[in-house]
Amino acid sequence: MKKILLTITCVLTIQLIVLAQPKPKPKQPTQSEMDKAMEDAMKGMSEEEKAEMRKMMKEATKTAKVIQSNGITGNIGTGNIIKIPSKKVALLQTIPLLSTATQYNAYLAQLLTSCKKNISPVIIAEVDSHFSKNSSNPNGILNHAVLFLLQQKPQAAVYAAIKTAMLKPEALLVQNNLSVILHQTGYPDKAIPVLQYLAQTYSYPEILNNLGQCYLTLGDTSNARKFFIGCLRKDPNHCEANCAMGLLLTESGKISEATPYIIKSLKNGYTDVADALIKENKIKIKFSDIKPVIPEYFNPQKYKPVVPATSFEMVDPTEAARKELEGLMRIWQTRYSEIYTEQTEKMVKETNTQLADRTRGYISKAPLVKKAQLILLLLSEYYGDFMAANNMTPFDYETKNKAFYEQMEKELKNMYGGGQRYDNEYQKCVKQIEILNNYLLLSTKNHEEYQRKMLPKTYDWINQNLYWNRFLLNNEMYKLQAYTFIKDFFVNLHEYDKMQTLYPTPLWIAKNCKDVKKPEDGKPIVDTLKIEEEDCPFKIEVPITVAKMKWDCKGFEVEGGELIVGGFEKNFRSGEITLFLGLGVGLYEKGFGIGGIEVGAKAGCFIKLGSDGSIIDIGDKGEAGIEGGIGPFMTEAKLTGVMGMQSGINVDGVAFGKDYPDVFNINTIK
């Protein structure tokens, strides 16, 4: 455990050196500059030592990046403290207060002298040798203390950190690194003066937390609390300070007050102490309380169920998209099958040590690994509870879809009920599409409701598992686990197709009605049925002094006068009225009693009015004919010539009550 703690601390120290200094900010070193500095620092080592050091640094750097991304910083932490130590009153009274640069430099010189007295001369010589070899490269010596910690040489690390701090008294991060190393190697009382001096100028959350942690280690809860609260005012999500406040409050028996601090600590990082406090005090914590933000391997933008068809036109494209997703699912099922067979055959031949290495993270005590264990445990409980609560949910939604589908089938069968007839294929398709669209809208709503309820939890389950299992399994075991989750994910997406059934009826309607068009679409309707006008072979004529009235089944007319003739005529069918004024002559007038023959002619002007009284034509009109009859009943034969503004020039004929229109029509002459 000690080795792991030192390794993590060293990595964090490296990160502190890399970070830009505030007020002012120096240029951030590049990776190549950092690599060169490390190579310079390893001068004098054997090739075996260098190889081991590079290996350790590679692992440390990788861990540091993950630590940073998960909110675990380079602060001094509570370590394995579950119970706060008793207060070291005597030791606390010896801690000096440094307020000037002169006092601070003198304090560093005092520490250096003390090291030389209490550390083996061999260690002193080794550290001095490293500094001497890199005297021409000041940046190269900044990581000496880190290298000694990686080699598990705490005394050499302390001595090197003091020498580095004396070389760079103006560098905040170098001085803060000294306090980290002093605390981690068992000298919190020596770290406090350094941090107090820095806090006068730089009251950053990291400095305040480190001060609080040093006082906590010495049992001074009053000062510790003061600095932790100061840290959290500046950074409410600070992992270590939240953990420390949780510890202080649980020690005071204030579990309910401590719980939010502990949860926030685990949400923004991880400490063994926060984890232990939860177990020791039986604090109930849920996955949602500490759910971290992680990379999304599968999300609605990248991979999602096929969108349901909302209309007749979308049936074929939706079915094509479903087949594409099914193909992707088959690919991952094949990949999983292959990797499963490969790894199963390989595991049969492995030793117990090799098999244990596959799940090495489950026995590791490294902070990130333990956070992964905690999150996966809570995730499993969370997802298990969700699935148990929704055990019937998929069946419920599938049952709804089945009912909608059966209703559609029933309506299609009843299309011909009540004597309903469809004259052509187009009319049948219109009705079928109407019924189909209704089903598609109902099943789409059903599909979307199920998706909203279930899919977000599926994304969480897959993404969180893929991310955190990476810390617990070796490469081969992780690949097998990842393929399992991905295969199951695509199977799950494919299952959403059950919420809207497209086979067989919707697909059949889509295929059958796709190209059916409305008959004679866009052409005007022509009425070829002709109804002959009814004949009125006889009229009734009644003389009125110098005028006479005539009417038959078509209309009636009044005309009269001597020489100057006027007339009024109305058509019963159209409601049109014609007024006439002109000259006329009659060769013979028949009597009212017995009968006779009349020959006559007239010419003049006419005006024709519509049924609404509007003028529809005006012009000249001439007429010549013969009438004959017995009593009031008479028949006639005549020609009527009209030259109208609207009707043009034409001659109509009448014989024995039957009309002969357009005997002569100038408009038809070519």
C-alpha positions as CSV (number, residue, x, y, z in Angstrom):
1,M,0.0,0.0,0.0
2,K,2.8,2.4,0.8
3,K,4.4,1.9,-2.6
4,I,1.1,2.7,-4.3
5,L,0.6,5.8,-2.2
6,L,4.1,7.1,-3.0
7,T,3.7,6.4,-6.7
8,I,0.4,8.3,-6.9
9,T,1.9,11.2,-4.9
10,C,4.9,11.4,-7.2
11,V,2.7,11.5,-10.3
12,L,0.7,14.3,-8.7
13,T,3.9,16.2,-7.9
14,I,4.9,15.9,-11.6
15,Q,1.5,17.3,-12.6
16,L,2.0,20.3,-10.2
17,I,5.3,21.0,-11.8
18,V,3.8,20.9,-15.3
19,L,0.9,23.3,-14.4
20,A,1.5,26.9,-15.1
21,Q,2.4,29.2,-12.2
22,P,0.1,32.0,-11.3
23,K,1.1,35.6,-11.2
24,P,2.8,35.6,-13.7
25,K,2.2,32.4,-15.7
26,P,5.4,30.9,-17.2
27,K,5.4,29.1,-20.5
28,Q,4.1,25.6,-20.1
29,P,6.8,23.0,-20.9
30,T,6.1,20.7,-23.9
31,Q,6.1,16.9,-23.6
32,S,9.4,16.7,-25.3
33,E,10.9,19.2,-22.9
34,M,9.6,17.2,-20.0
35,D,11.0,14.0,-21.4
36,K,14.4,15.6,-21.9
37,A,14.3,16.9,-18.3
38,M,13.6,13.3,-17.1
39,E,16.4,11.9,-19.2
40,D,18.8,14.5,-17.8
41,A,17.7,13.7,-14.3
42,M,18.5,10.0,-14.9
43,K,22.1,10.6,-15.9
44,G,24.4,8.3,-14.0
45,M,21.9,5.5,-13.6
46,S,22.5,2.1,-15.2
47,E,20.6,1.1,-18.2
48,E,18.5,-1.3,-16.1
49,E,17.7,1.4,-13.7
50,K,16.7,3.8,-16.5
51,A,14.5,1.1,-18.2
52,E,12.7,0.5,-14.9
53,M,12.4,4.3,-14.3
54,R,10.9,4.9,-17.7
55,K,8.4,2.1,-17.2
56,M,7.3,3.6,-13.9
57,M,7.1,7.0,-15.3
58,K,5.0,5.8,-18.2
59,E,2.5,4.2,-15.9
60,A,2.5,7.1,-13.6
61,T,1.9,9.6,-16.4
62,K,-1.0,7.6,-17.7
63,T,-2.5,7.3,-14.3
64,A,-2.1,11.0,-13.7
65,K,-4.0,11.9,-16.8
66,V,-6.9,9.7,-15.7
67,I,-6.7,11.2,-12.2
68,Q,-6.9,14.7,-13.5
69,S,-9.9,13.9,-15.8
70,N,-11.8,12.5,-12.8
71,G,-11.1,15.4,-10.4
72,I,-8.4,13.9,-8.3
73,T,-5.7,16.5,-7.9
74,G,-2.2,16.9,-6.5
75,N,-3.4,17.9,-3.1
76,I,-2.3,16.3,0.2
77,G,-5.0,13.9,1.2
78,T,-6.2,12.2,4.3
79,G,-4.4,9.0,3.4
80,N,-5.7,6.1,5.4
81,I,-6.9,8.2,8.4
82,I,-10.3,6.9,9.4
83,K,-10.0,8.1,13.0
84,I,-8.5,11.5,13.6
85,P,-5.3,11.3,15.7
86,S,-5.0,12.9,19.0
87,K,-3.8,16.4,19.0
88,K,0.0,16.8,19.0
89,V,0.0,19.9,21.2
90,A,3.8,20.0,21.9
91,L,4.7,19.5,18.3
92,L,2.2,22.1,17.1
93,Q,3.7,24.7,19.5
94,T,7.1,24.3,17.8
95,I,5.8,25.3,14.3
96,P,7.3,28.6,13.3
97,L,5.4,31.4,11.5
98,L,7.2,32.7,8.5
99,S,6.2,36.1,7.2
100,T,9.2,37.4,5.1
101,A,11.3,36.0,2.3
102,T,14.3,36.2,4.6
103,Q,12.7,34.1,7.2
104,Y,11.5,31.6,4.6
105,N,15.0,31.2,3.0
106,A,16.4,30.7,6.5
107,Y,13.9,28.0,7.2
108,L,14.8,26.1,4.0
109,A,18.5,26.4,5.0
110,Q,17.6,25.0,8.4
111,L,15.8,22.1,6.9
112,L,18.7,21.3,4.6
113,T,21.1,21.4,7.6
114,S,18.8,19.1,9.6
115,C,18.7,16.6,6.6
116,K,22.5,16.5,6.4
117,K,22.7,15.6,10.1
118,N,19.9,13.0,10.1
119,I,20.3,11.4,6.7
120,S,22.9,8.8,5.7
121,P,26.0,10.4,4.0
122,V,25.5,7.9,1.2
123,I,22.1,9.3,0.4
124,I,23.4,12.8,0.7
125,A,26.2,12.0,-1.7
126,E,23.8,10.3,-4.2
127,V,21.5,13.4,-4.3
128,D,24.4,15.8,-4.5
129,S,25.8,13.8,-7.4
130,H,22.6,14.1,-9.4
131,F,22.5,17.9,-8.8
132,S,26.1,18.2,-9.8
133,K,25.6,16.3,-13.1
134,N,22.7,18.6,-14.0
135,S,24.1,21.9,-12.8
136,S,24.0,23.3,-16.3
137,N,20.4,22.3,-16.8
138,P,18.3,23.9,-14.0
139,N,15.0,22.4,-15.4
140,G,16.5,19.0,-15.4
141,I,16.9,18.9,-11.6
142,L,13.2,19.8,-10.9
143,N,12.1,16.2,-11.0
144,H,14.9,14.7,-8.8
145,A,12.7,14.5,-5.8
146,V,10.0,12.8,-7.9
147,L,12.5,10.2,-9.2
148,F,13.7,9.4,-5.7
149,L,10.1,8.9,-4.5
150,L,9.5,6.6,-7.5
151,Q,12.5,4.6,-6.3
152,Q,11.0,4.5,-2.9
153,K,13.8,6.6,-1.3
154,P,11.8,9.0,0.9
155,Q,14.8,10.5,2.7
156,A,16.5,11.3,-0.6
157,A,13.3,12.7,-1.9
158,V,13.0,15.1,1.0
159,Y,16.6,16.2,0.7
160,A,16.2,16.7,-3.1
161,A,12.9,18.6,-2.6
162,I,14.6,21.1,-0.2
163,K,17.5,21.7,-2.5
164,T,15.2,22.3,-5.4
165,A,13.1,24.7,-3.4
166,M,16.2,26.7,-2.5
167,L,17.2,26.9,-6.2
168,K,13.7,28.1,-7.2
169,P,12.4,30.2,-4.2
170,E,10.2,32.2,-6.5
171,A,8.4,29.2,-8.0
172,L,5.1,28.6,-6.2
173,L,4.6,25.0,-7.5
174,V,8.1,24.0,-6.6
175,Q,7.5,25.2,-3.0
176,N,4.1,23.5,-2.8
177,N,5.7,20.3,-4.1
178,L,8.1,20.5,-1.1
179,S,5.2,20.6,1.3
180,V,3.5,17.6,-0.4
181,I,6.7,15.5,-0.1
182,L,7.3,16.6,3.5
183,H,3.7,15.6,4.5
184,Q,3.7,12.3,2.5
185,T,7.0,11.3,4.1
186,G,5.8,11.9,7.6
187,Y,6.7,15.5,8.3
188,P,3.5,17.5,8.3
189,D,4.8,19.9,11.0
190,K,7.7,20.8,8.6
191,A,5.3,21.3,5.7
192,I,3.0,23.8,7.6
193,P,5.5,26.7,7.7
194,V,6.0,26.4,3.9
195,L,2.3,26.4,3.2
196,Q,1.5,29.2,5.6
197,Y,4.2,31.3,3.9
198,L,2.7,30.6,0.5
199,A,-0.9,31.2,1.7
200,Q,0.0,34.8,2.5
201,T,0.4,35.5,-1.2
202,Y,-1.5,32.6,-2.9
203,S,-4.7,31.6,-1.1
204,Y,-5.5,29.0,-3.7
205,P,-7.8,26.0,-2.9
206,E,-4.8,23.6,-3.2
207,I,-2.7,25.5,-0.6
208,L,-5.6,25.8,1.8
209,N,-6.5,22.1,1.5
210,N,-2.8,21.1,2.1
211,L,-2.7,23.2,5.2
212,G,-5.9,21.7,6.5
213,Q,-4.6,18.1,5.8
214,C,-1.4,18.8,7.7
215,Y,-3.3,20.1,10.7
216,L,-5.6,17.1,10.5
217,T,-2.7,14.7,10.6
218,L,-1.5,16.5,13.7
219,G,-4.9,16.2,15.3
220,D,-5.6,20.0,15.3
221,T,-9.2,19.8,14.1
222,S,-9.9,23.5,14.8
223,N,-7.3,24.8,12.4
224,A,-8.0,21.9,9.9
225,R,-11.7,22.8,9.7
226,K,-10.8,26.5,9.2
227,F,-8.6,25.8,6.2
228,F,-11.0,23.2,4.7
229,I,-13.9,25.6,4.8
230,G,-11.7,28.2,3.2
231,C,-10.8,25.8,0.4
232,L,-14.4,24.9,-0.2
233,R,-15.5,28.5,-0.4
234,K,-13.1,28.8,-3.4
235,D,-13.8,25.3,-4.8
236,P,-17.0,23.7,-3.6
237,N,-16.2,20.5,-5.5
238,H,-12.8,19.9,-4.0
239,C,-12.5,16.2,-3.4
240,E,-10.0,16.1,-0.6
241,A,-11.5,19.0,1.4
242,N,-15.0,17.5,1.1
243,C,-13.7,14.2,2.3
244,A,-11.9,15.8,5.3
245,M,-15.1,17.8,6.3
246,G,-17.0,14.5,6.1
247,L,-14.5,12.9,8.4
248,L,-14.6,15.8,10.9
249,L,-18.4,15.8,11.1
250,T,-18.7,12.0,11.5
251,E,-16.2,12.1,14.3
252,S,-18.5,14.6,15.9
253,G,-21.5,12.3,15.4
254,K,-23.1,14.6,12.8
255,I,-23.7,11.9,10.2
256,S,-26.5,13.7,8.3
257,E,-24.3,16.9,8.0
258,A,-21.4,14.8,6.9
259,T,-23.2,12.8,4.2
260,P,-23.4,15.6,1.5
261,Y,-19.6,16.2,1.9
262,I,-18.8,12.6,1.5
263,I,-21.0,12.2,-1.5
264,K,-19.5,15.3,-3.2
265,S,-16.0,13.9,-2.5
266,L,-16.8,10.7,-4.2
267,K,-18.6,12.4,-7.1
268,N,-15.6,14.6,-7.9
269,G,-12.8,12.1,-7.1
270,Y,-12.1,9.3,-4.8
271,T,-10.5,8.7,-1.4
272,D,-10.4,5.5,0.7
273,V,-11.5,7.6,3.7
274,A,-14.8,8.7,2.0
275,D,-15.5,5.1,0.9
276,A,-14.8,3.8,4.4
277,L,-16.9,6.4,6.0
278,I,-19.9,5.3,3.9
279,K,-19.5,1.7,5.0
280,E,-18.6,2.4,8.6
281,N,-21.6,4.7,9.1
282,K,-24.0,2.7,6.9
283,I,-24.7,5.8,4.7
284,K,-27.0,5.0,1.9
285,I,-25.5,6.2,-1.4
286,K,-26.9,5.7,-4.9
287,F,-25.3,5.7,-8.3
288,S,-27.1,8.9,-9.3
289,D,-25.5,10.6,-6.3
290,I,-22.0,10.2,-7.7
291,K,-22.7,9.6,-11.4
292,P,-19.6,10.9,-13.2
293,V,-19.4,12.5,-16.6
294,I,-17.6,10.2,-18.9
295,P,-17.0,9.8,-22.6
296,E,-20.1,8.6,-24.5
297,Y,-19.3,5.5,-26.6
298,F,-23.0,5.1,-27.4
299,N,-25.4,8.0,-27.5
300,P,-28.5,9.1,-29.4
301,Q,-26.4,11.1,-31.9
302,K,-24.2,8.1,-32.8
303,Y,-26.4,5.0,-32.3
304,K,-30.1,4.9,-31.7
305,P,-33.1,2.7,-32.6
306,V,-34.6,3.0,-36.0
307,V,-37.1,5.8,-36.1
308,P,-40.7,4.3,-36.5
309,A,-42.6,4.9,-39.7
310,T,-45.2,7.7,-39.2
311,S,-46.9,7.4,-42.6
312,F,-47.5,5.1,-45.6
313,E,-44.5,6.7,-47.5
314,M,-42.1,5.9,-44.6
315,V,-42.8,2.1,-44.4
316,D,-40.3,1.0,-47.0
317,P,-37.5,3.3,-45.9
318,T,-38.0,2.3,-42.3
319,E,-37.9,-1.4,-43.2
320,A,-34.6,-0.8,-45.1
321,A,-33.1,1.0,-42.0
322,R,-34.2,-1.9,-39.8
323,K,-32.4,-4.4,-42.0
324,E,-29.2,-2.2,-41.9
325,L,-29.3,-2.1,-38.1
326,E,-30.0,-5.9,-38.0
327,G,-26.9,-6.3,-40.2
328,L,-24.8,-4.3,-37.8
329,M,-26.2,-6.4,-34.9
330,R,-25.2,-9.6,-36.7
331,I,-21.7,-8.3,-37.3
332,W,-21.2,-7.7,-33.5
333,Q,-22.7,-11.0,-32.7
334,T,-20.1,-12.7,-34.9
335,R,-17.3,-10.6,-33.5
336,Y,-18.4,-11.5,-29.9
337,S,-18.6,-15.2,-30.8
338,E,-15.1,-15.1,-32.3
339,I,-13.5,-13.3,-29.4
340,Y,-15.3,-15.5,-26.9
341,T,-14.1,-18.7,-28.6
342,E,-10.5,-17.3,-28.8
343,Q,-10.3,-16.2,-25.2
344,T,-12.0,-19.3,-23.8
345,E,-9.5,-21.5,-25.6
346,K,-6.7,-19.3,-24.3
347,M,-7.9,-19.3,-20.7
348,V,-7.9,-23.1,-20.6
349,K,-4.1,-23.1,-21.1
350,E,-3.3,-20.2,-18.7
351,T,-1.8,-20.6,-15.3
352,N,-3.6,-19.4,-12.2
353,T,-1.4,-16.3,-12.1
354,Q,-2.3,-15.4,-15.7
355,L,-6.0,-16.0,-15.0
356,A,-5.8,-13.7,-11.9
357,D,-4.1,-11.0,-14.0
358,R,-7.2,-10.8,-16.2
359,T,-9.1,-9.3,-13.3
360,R,-6.2,-7.7,-11.4
361,G,-8.1,-4.5,-10.7
362,Y,-10.5,-6.3,-8.3
363,I,-7.6,-6.9,-5.8
364,S,-5.8,-3.6,-6.4
365,K,-5.9,-0.8,-3.8
366,A,-5.1,2.0,-6.2
367,P,-7.5,5.0,-5.8
368,L,-8.9,5.0,-9.4
369,V,-9.3,1.2,-9.3
370,K,-11.2,1.4,-6.1
371,K,-13.4,4.2,-7.4
372,A,-14.1,1.9,-10.4
373,Q,-15.1,-0.9,-8.1
374,L,-17.5,1.4,-6.1
375,I,-19.1,2.9,-9.2
376,L,-19.7,-0.5,-10.9
377,L,-21.2,-1.8,-7.7
378,L,-23.6,1.1,-7.4
379,L,-24.3,1.0,-11.1
380,S,-25.2,-2.7,-10.9
381,E,-27.6,-2.0,-8.0
382,Y,-29.1,1.0,-9.8
383,Y,-29.7,-0.8,-13.1
384,G,-30.9,-4.0,-11.4
385,D,-33.5,-2.0,-9.4
386,F,-34.6,-0.2,-12.6
387,M,-35.0,-3.4,-14.6
388,A,-36.8,-5.1,-11.7
389,A,-39.3,-2.2,-11.5
390,N,-39.8,-2.3,-15.2
391,N,-39.8,-6.1,-15.7
392,M,-43.2,-6.0,-17.5
393,T,-42.6,-2.8,-19.4
394,P,-41.4,-4.3,-22.7
395,F,-44.3,-6.8,-22.7
396,D,-46.8,-4.0,-21.9
397,Y,-45.7,-1.9,-24.8
398,E,-45.6,-4.9,-27.2
399,T,-49.1,-5.8,-26.1
400,K,-50.3,-2.3,-26.9
401,N,-48.7,-2.5,-30.3
402,K,-50.4,-5.9,-30.9
403,A,-53.8,-4.4,-30.1
404,F,-53.2,-1.5,-32.5
405,Y,-52.1,-4.0,-35.2
406,E,-55.2,-6.2,-34.7
407,Q,-57.5,-3.2,-34.9
408,M,-55.9,-2.3,-38.2
409,E,-56.5,-5.8,-39.6
410,K,-60.1,-5.7,-38.4
411,E,-60.7,-2.3,-40.1
412,L,-59.2,-3.6,-43.3
413,K,-61.5,-6.7,-43.3
414,N,-64.5,-4.4,-42.7
415,M,-63.7,-2.1,-45.6
416,Y,-66.6,-3.6,-47.6
417,G,-69.2,-3.5,-44.7
418,G,-72.5,-1.7,-45.1
419,G,-72.6,-2.1,-48.8
420,Q,-69.4,0.0,-49.3
421,R,-68.2,-0.3,-52.9
422,Y,-64.9,0.7,-54.5
423,D,-65.0,1.3,-58.2
424,N,-61.3,0.9,-58.8
425,E,-57.9,0.0,-57.2
426,Y,-57.2,3.6,-56.4
427,Q,-60.3,4.0,-54.2
428,K,-59.4,0.8,-52.4
429,C,-55.8,2.0,-51.8
430,V,-57.0,5.4,-50.5
431,K,-59.0,3.5,-47.8
432,Q,-56.2,1.1,-47.0
433,I,-53.7,3.8,-46.6
434,E,-56.0,5.8,-44.3
435,I,-56.3,2.7,-42.0
436,L,-52.6,2.0,-42.2
437,N,-51.6,5.6,-41.3
438,N,-53.8,5.5,-38.3
439,Y,-52.0,2.4,-37.0
440,L,-48.6,3.9,-37.8
441,L,-49.3,7.0,-35.7
442,L,-50.6,5.0,-32.7
443,S,-47.6,2.6,-32.8
444,T,-45.2,5.5,-33.3
445,K,-46.4,7.1,-30.1
446,N,-46.2,3.7,-28.3
447,H,-42.6,3.3,-29.6
448,E,-41.5,6.8,-28.5
449,E,-43.0,6.4,-25.0
450,Y,-41.1,3.1,-24.5
451,Q,-37.9,4.7,-25.9
452,R,-38.1,7.7,-23.5
453,K,-38.6,5.3,-20.5
454,M,-35.9,2.7,-21.3
455,L,-33.2,4.0,-23.6
456,P,-31.5,6.6,-21.4
457,K,-30.8,3.9,-18.8
458,T,-29.4,1.6,-21.5
459,Y,-27.0,4.3,-22.6
460,D,-25.9,4.9,-19.0
461,W,-25.4,1.2,-18.4
462,I,-23.3,0.5,-21.5
463,N,-21.2,3.7,-21.3
464,Q,-20.4,3.5,-17.6
465,N,-19.5,-0.2,-17.8
466,L,-17.2,0.3,-20.9
467,Y,-15.4,3.1,-19.1
468,W,-14.9,1.8,-15.6
469,N,-14.2,-1.9,-16.5
470,R,-11.1,-0.5,-18.2
471,F,-9.5,0.0,-14.8
472,L,-10.2,-3.5,-13.5
473,L,-9.4,-5.8,-16.4
474,N,-6.3,-6.5,-18.5
475,N,-6.5,-5.8,-22.3
476,E,-7.7,-9.2,-23.3
477,M,-10.4,-9.6,-20.7
478,Y,-11.5,-6.0,-21.3
479,K,-11.9,-6.7,-25.0
480,L,-14.1,-9.7,-24.3
481,Q,-16.1,-7.7,-21.8
482,A,-16.5,-4.7,-24.2
483,Y,-17.6,-7.0,-27.1
484,T,-20.2,-8.5,-24.8
485,F,-21.7,-5.1,-23.9
486,I,-21.6,-3.8,-27.5
487,K,-23.3,-6.9,-28.8
488,D,-26.0,-6.7,-26.2
489,F,-26.4,-3.0,-27.0
490,F,-27.2,-3.6,-30.6
491,V,-29.5,-6.5,-29.8
492,N,-31.3,-4.2,-27.5
493,L,-31.7,-1.5,-30.2
494,H,-33.0,-4.2,-32.6
495,E,-35.7,-5.1,-30.0
496,Y,-37.2,-1.7,-30.4
497,D,-38.6,-2.8,-33.8
498,K,-41.1,-4.9,-31.9
499,M,-42.9,-1.7,-30.9
500,Q,-44.2,-1.2,-34.4
501,T,-45.0,-4.2,-36.7
502,L,-44.4,-3.7,-40.4
503,Y,-44.7,-7.3,-41.6
504,P,-46.7,-8.5,-43.3
505,T,-49.7,-6.1,-43.8
506,P,-48.1,-2.6,-43.8
507,L,-45.4,-3.8,-46.2
508,W,-48.0,-5.4,-48.4
509,I,-50.0,-2.2,-48.6
510,A,-46.9,-0.1,-49.2
511,K,-45.9,-2.4,-52.1
512,N,-49.4,-2.9,-53.5
513,C,-50.5,0.8,-53.4
514,K,-47.1,2.4,-54.1
515,D,-47.7,3.0,-57.9
516,V,-51.5,3.1,-58.0
517,K,-52.7,6.4,-59.4
518,K,-56.0,8.2,-59.5
519,P,-57.8,7.3,-62.8
520,E,-57.7,10.1,-65.5
521,D,-56.1,12.2,-63.0
522,G,-56.2,15.9,-64.0
523,K,-58.5,15.5,-67.1
524,P,-61.9,17.4,-67.3
525,I,-65.0,15.3,-67.2
526,V,-67.0,15.3,-70.4
527,D,-70.8,14.7,-70.3
528,T,-71.6,12.7,-73.5
529,L,-75.3,12.2,-72.6
530,K,-77.6,14.3,-74.7
531,I,-81.3,14.9,-73.8
532,E,-83.5,16.1,-76.6
533,E,-85.5,19.2,-76.0
534,E,-89.2,18.3,-75.6
535,D,-91.4,19.4,-78.6
536,C,-94.4,21.7,-78.2
537,P,-96.3,21.1,-81.4
538,F,-99.2,23.3,-80.4
539,K,-99.5,26.7,-78.8
540,I,-102.5,28.5,-77.3
541,E,-103.2,31.9,-78.8
542,V,-105.6,34.5,-77.3
543,P,-106.3,37.7,-79.2
544,I,-106.5,41.0,-77.2
545,T,-107.8,43.8,-79.4
546,V,-104.8,44.7,-81.5
547,A,-102.5,42.4,-79.6
548,K,-102.3,38.7,-78.8
549,M,-100.9,36.3,-76.2
550,K,-99.3,33.0,-77.0
551,W,-97.8,30.3,-74.7
552,D,-96.7,26.7,-74.8
553,C,-94.5,24.3,-72.7
554,K,-91.4,26.5,-73.3
555,G,-92.6,30.0,-72.4
556,F,-95.1,32.7,-73.4
557,E,-95.0,35.9,-75.4
558,V,-97.1,39.0,-76.0
559,E,-96.9,41.0,-79.1
560,G,-99.1,43.6,-80.8
561,G,-99.6,46.8,-82.6
562,E,-100.4,48.0,-86.0
563,L,-97.3,48.7,-88.2
564,I,-95.3,49.5,-85.1
565,V,-95.0,46.2,-83.3
566,G,-93.8,45.6,-79.7
567,G,-93.2,42.3,-78.0
568,F,-92.5,40.6,-74.7
569,E,-91.2,37.0,-74.5
570,K,-90.2,34.8,-71.5
571,N,-88.5,31.4,-71.5
572,F,-89.8,29.2,-68.7
573,R,-86.5,27.1,-68.5
574,S,-83.8,29.8,-68.5
575,G,-85.9,32.6,-67.0
576,E,-84.6,34.9,-69.9
577,I,-86.8,37.8,-71.1
578,T,-86.7,39.3,-74.6
579,L,-88.1,42.8,-75.4
580,F,-88.8,43.7,-79.0
581,L,-89.7,46.9,-80.8
582,G,-90.0,47.3,-84.6
583,L,-92.1,47.3,-87.7
584,G,-94.4,44.5,-88.7
585,V,-97.0,43.5,-91.3
586,G,-99.6,40.7,-91.5
587,L,-101.2,39.4,-94.7
588,Y,-104.1,37.7,-92.9
589,E,-105.4,37.5,-89.4
590,K,-107.2,34.4,-88.4
591,G,-110.3,34.6,-86.3
592,F,-110.7,33.4,-82.7
593,G,-113.8,31.2,-83.4
594,I,-113.1,28.8,-86.2
595,G,-109.5,29.3,-87.3
596,G,-107.5,30.4,-90.2
597,I,-104.0,31.2,-91.5
598,E,-101.8,34.1,-90.9
599,V,-98.7,35.2,-92.7
600,G,-96.6,37.9,-91.3
601,A,-93.1,39.5,-90.9
602,K,-91.5,41.9,-88.5
603,A,-88.1,43.6,-88.0
604,G,-86.6,45.7,-85.3
605,C,-84.4,45.9,-82.2
606,F,-84.3,43.5,-79.3
607,I,-82.8,43.4,-75.8
608,K,-82.4,40.1,-73.9
609,L,-82.4,40.1,-70.0
610,G,-81.1,37.3,-67.8
611,S,-83.1,35.8,-64.9
612,D,-81.4,38.3,-62.6
613,G,-82.4,41.2,-64.7
614,S,-79.0,41.8,-66.2
615,I,-78.6,42.6,-70.0
616,I,-77.1,39.6,-71.7
617,D,-77.6,40.5,-75.4
618,I,-78.8,43.4,-77.5
619,G,-79.1,43.8,-81.3
620,D,-81.3,43.5,-84.4
621,K,-83.9,40.9,-85.0
622,G,-86.1,39.9,-87.9
623,E,-88.7,37.3,-88.2
624,A,-91.0,35.8,-90.9
625,G,-93.4,32.9,-90.7
626,I,-96.8,31.4,-91.1
627,E,-99.3,30.3,-88.4
628,G,-102.4,28.2,-88.7
629,G,-104.8,26.7,-86.3
630,I,-108.3,25.9,-85.1
631,G,-109.7,28.0,-82.3
632,P,-107.1,28.9,-79.6
633,F,-104.8,26.0,-80.7
634,M,-102.3,26.8,-83.4
635,T,-99.0,25.8,-84.8
636,E,-96.4,27.7,-86.7
637,A,-93.4,27.6,-89.0
638,K,-91.0,30.5,-88.9
639,L,-87.4,31.7,-89.3
640,T,-85.9,34.2,-86.9
641,G,-82.7,36.1,-87.7
642,V,-80.7,37.7,-85.0
643,M,-77.6,40.0,-85.2
644,G,-76.7,40.4,-81.5
645,M,-73.6,41.8,-79.8
646,Q,-73.2,38.6,-77.8
647,S,-74.9,36.0,-79.9
648,G,-73.5,37.1,-83.2
649,I,-75.3,36.5,-86.5
650,N,-77.5,33.4,-86.8
651,V,-80.8,32.2,-88.1
652,D,-83.0,29.8,-86.0
653,G,-86.0,27.8,-87.3
654,V,-89.2,26.4,-85.7
655,A,-91.6,24.0,-87.4
656,F,-94.6,22.3,-85.7
657,G,-93.2,23.1,-82.2
658,K,-89.7,21.7,-82.8
659,D,-86.6,23.9,-82.7
660,Y,-84.0,23.9,-85.4
661,P,-81.2,26.1,-84.0
662,D,-78.4,27.5,-86.1
663,V,-80.0,27.0,-89.5
664,F,-77.5,29.7,-90.5
665,N,-74.6,30.7,-88.1
666,I,-71.9,33.0,-89.5
667,N,-69.7,31.9,-86.5
668,T,-69.4,28.4,-87.9
669,I,-68.4,29.4,-91.4
670,K,-64.7,29.0,-92.0
